[in-house]
Every structure is written in C-alpha cells, then in structure tokens.
Amino acid sequence: MRIAFPTEADLGLDSPVFGHFGSAPNFIIIDCDTGDFETIGNTDLHHAHGQCEPLRALDGRTVDAVVVGGIEG
C-alpha cells in the first residue's frame, strides 16, 4: 500500500506533516510493503483557494491512500 502525506519540508522520513493538504510544499509517499519512500514537490501548490486538484498535486503518482487535513466541504 502506498500512502501520501503532505509535508512541510523535504526531510525524508523525518519530514513534519503539514496541516493542510492543498497548501503543503511537499508530499512524501511511503510504500508500506517495501519501506521505500519518495518525496515530491507539490505541483499544484499555487492553486486558487478551494480548487486543489490532488492528482495534479501528486504529479500523477498512484497512491492507495492519503493522510489529509484542512479540507473544507
């Protein structure tokens, strides 16, 4: 299973989780089966408020789950 976390900085597994998905500067994607991970920059960082596109933000990477905060309905 691949899980994406929004992160505040690119510090690998020590990256602090960012409180708002769409505004996170980076994401870390962790593969729970292998322990591998990658950090990517948020390619949708400068979207209009409420217009976040998660697939764009994750730069097309496939994940099974995301850990998020700051989502308004």
N, C-alpha and C positions, 0 to 999 in steps of 0.2 A: 504494500500500500504506500502510495506517495502522498505526502501531506505538505501543504504550503502554509507557511507562517509569514505574516507581514513583519518586517524587522526595521529597526531604527538605524542600524549600521551594518556594514559588511564585516562581521567578526566571526564568520563560520558558525559553529555550534554555540558560541558564546554571544551571538547577536541578541540584543534585547528585543523582545517582541514589541511591536508598535501598536498603539491603541486604536488605530483607525485603518482599516484595510486599504481603502482607495488612496489615502494620503501617505502610505508607507513608502519610504525611499527605496526599500529593497524587499525582496522575498527570499526566504530560504525554503527549499523543497527537500524534504527528507524522505528517503526510501526506508521504511520501517523493516523491510525484509532483508536488505543488504547492509544498512547503516550508511550508505552513500548519501551525499547531500550536494546541492549546488545552490549558490547564491546568485540571484539575478536582480538587475535594476528594474524598477517599476517603469515600464514604457508608457504607462497611462497616467503618470503622476500629475500632470498639469491639466487634468480634465475639469470641466465645469462642475460645481457642487451638485451632487446627486446624479451625475452622469458617468459614474465609474463603469468601465467595461472590464470585468475580471479576466476574460480571455486575453484582451489586449494587455492588461496589466501584467499578466503572467507570460507574455510574449509567446503565446501559443503552446506553452508546455502543458502536457497532460498530467493532471493530478486526480487523486481519488477523493480528496477532502481538503478543505481549507479551514484554518482557525482564524476567526474574524472578530472584530469589534467595531463599534462606531457605525453600524449600518442602520439607517433610518428607513422606516417603511412607509 
